[in-house]
Amino acid sequence: MKYMKTATAFAAAALVLVSACTTPASTTPTTGAPAPEAPSETTPAATEGLRMTILPKNLGNPYFETSTKGAEAAAAEIGATTELVGPTDAAADAQVPYIETATQQKVDAIQISANDQTALCDAIKAAQAAGIKIVTFDSDAPGCRDLFINQATSEGIAKVLVEMAVEQAGGSGEIAVLSATANATNQNAWIEAMKTDLAANHPDIKLVDVVFGDDQDQKSFDETQALLQKYPNLKVIVAPTTVGIAAAARYISTSDAKGKVWVTGLGTPNDMRSFVEDGTVKEFALWNPEDLGYLTTFAAAALVKGEITGAEGDKFTAGKLGEYTVGADNTVLLGDPYRFNAENIADFNF
């Protein structure tokens, strides 16, 4: 499995992402040339004609726009077609109609970042019963999917978030979390792991509140303002969501709290660049979301073609990313989060 552990490797991946940006997120990759009718043993089974639905938590989210570019780039490479669909908000059951439509359309695979596993599982299971492969990415729906493409482990993400918060708080004081939706499985897992880490290793750091911006810019902005009013001694706001961290930084950047309350979490370099440059944000983290979407598409194709079943130990090749192995709980791990700051943010463009 390949991980991006250095700025050089990550920058190379970012350059690939920039070239992919010429493909609009709403377009469908062109189907490639027909595969030979009788491929050799070393030639992968034909992927031409595969149809995949991409269903992010919500449309208009820069994070998912970037992951979709990666998914579409992978689809173009393997000769599959994709359709991007999704709700405008990240409500728990907002994705259900799109799953049902994809099931009626008899697509080969659905790639979904789950808003809420409880609300979605019935629709997902109906799709599976119709022969559709379900690959979750970014946010899982355990128990009702074939494979989960995880950007990093919950513990690994939580560890980075806690490290940045502790460093920026100076080792003690109050911090708060500005999350996405209350039902987001990935956000909740990260927050619980953060609480465990803080309790075990950082007794002088007090997590005073967890609030939810619902992955909406204005609500996240308003929740930031409310946190500062409620907790005048707050030192750090941790926003493990690309929408939330940008909204929180925007509020802090023009408030009296600038330079006193720090914003960190998970964001994209392009969204956060100005806030790093003006001193609002010291450091934040993320993986390459384009690679996440790219890997998800290759994994979905491998499932549909029967190259893997999703069982632990299964191996498949994901184009430029190389070979991956399915781990426990039918999970494939993309890699480790990367920390962005004033020293390296100019090297990235996504």
Buried (B, 14 or more C-beta within 10 A) or exposed (E): BBBBEEBEBBBEBBBBBEEBBEBEBEEBBEBBEEBEEEEEEEEBEBBEEBBBBBBBBBBBBBBBBBBBBBBBBBBBBBBBBBBBBBBEBBBBBBBBEBBBBBBEEEBBBBBBBBBBBEBBBEBBBBBBEEEBBBBBBBBBBBEBBBBBBBBBBBBBBBBBBBBBBBBBBEEEBBBBBBBBBEBBBBBBBBBEBBBEBBEEEBEEBBBBBBBBBBBBBEBBBBBBBEBBEEBEEBBBBBBBBBBBBBBBBBBBBEBEBBEEBBBBBBBBBBBBBBBBEEEBBBBBBBBBBBBBBBBBBBBBBBBBBEBBEBEEEBEBEBEBBEEBEBBEEBBBBBBBBBBBEEEBBEBBBB
